[in-house]
């Protein structure tokens, strides 16, 4: 595995290690042709069901996933390839119960 990839991903996720609040963030790894998005929440003793949406620059939802965060885990991630994606500002949205968390990223 590429050391540069490991270092970039580690740096992104280390910022979330002590998180006691809910956060969402994305990172584009151009050398790896990947978009990596992560949702962090407070650890709980039950599994948690969330919905993840990838929203294109024109507002179209290009992918929706129902995901499960295992009990005692604080995060979950999703990824897609950069190649073939519409250029512009994308939105990554997580729906956790009735709360929504979003972040944006730009594909050039």
C-alpha positions in Angstrom: 0.0 0.0 0.0 1.2 3.5 -0.8 2.9 5.2 2.2 1.7 8.6 1.1 -1.9 7.3 1.1 -1.6 5.9 4.6 -0.1 9.1 6.0 -2.8 11.3 4.4 -5.6 9.1 5.7 -4.1 8.8 9.1 -3.7 12.6 9.4 -7.4 13.1 8.4 -8.7 10.5 10.9 -6.4 11.4 13.8 -8.2 14.7 14.1 -11.3 12.8 15.0 -9.8 10.5 17.7 -10.9 12.5 20.7 -14.2 13.7 19.2 -17.2 13.9 21.5 -19.3 15.6 18.8 -20.7 14.5 15.5 -18.6 15.5 12.5 -18.4 14.7 8.8 -15.4 15.3 6.5 -14.1 14.3 3.1 -10.6 14.0 1.7 -9.7 13.7 -2.0 -6.7 11.6 -2.7 -5.9 12.4 -6.3 -2.9 10.0 -6.5 -5.2 7.2 -5.4 -8.2 8.4 -7.5 -10.3 8.3 -4.4 -12.7 10.4 -2.4 -12.8 9.3 1.2 -15.5 10.6 3.6 -15.9 9.9 7.3 -18.6 10.4 9.9 -17.7 10.5 13.5 -20.1 10.4 16.5 -19.8 9.7 20.3 -19.2 6.0 21.0 -22.4 4.3 22.3 -23.1 0.7 23.5 -25.6 0.0 20.7 -25.2 -0.2 16.9 -26.4 2.9 15.1 -28.1 3.0 11.7 -27.3 6.0 9.5 -28.0 7.1 5.9 -25.2 8.5 3.7 -25.9 10.5 0.6 -23.5 11.7 -2.2 -25.0 14.7 -3.8 -23.7 15.9 -7.2 -23.1 19.6 -8.1 -26.5 19.8 -9.8 -28.3 18.6 -6.6 -28.9 15.0 -7.9 -28.3 12.3 -5.2 -26.0 9.9 -7.0 -25.8 7.4 -4.2 -27.6 6.6 -1.0 -26.4 4.0 1.5 -27.9 2.7 4.7 -25.0 1.9 6.9 -24.5 0.5 10.4 -22.0 1.8 12.9 -21.1 -1.1 15.2 -21.6 -0.8 18.9 -18.6 0.9 20.7 -17.3 2.3 17.4 -17.1 6.1 16.8 -16.9 6.3 13.1 -17.8 5.0 9.7 -16.5 5.9 6.2 -17.5 5.6 2.6 -15.4 6.2 -0.5 -15.8 6.6 -4.2 -13.5 7.0 -7.2 -12.8 10.5 -8.5 -12.6 9.4 -12.1 -16.0 9.6 -13.9 -17.5 12.1 -11.3 -19.0 15.3 -12.4 -16.7 18.3 -11.9 -17.9 20.9 -9.3 -18.9 21.2 -5.7 -20.2 17.9 -4.2 -22.0 17.4 -0.9 -21.6 14.5 1.4 -24.5 14.2 3.8 -25.1 11.9 6.8 -28.6 11.5 8.3 -28.3 10.3 11.9 -31.8 9.8 13.4 -33.3 13.2 12.6 -30.1 15.2 12.4 -28.2 16.0 9.2 -24.5 16.6 8.9 -22.9 17.8 5.6 -19.6 18.8 4.1 -18.6 19.8 0.6 -15.6 19.1 -1.6 -14.6 20.2 -5.1 -13.8 17.9 -8.0 -11.7 19.8 -10.5 
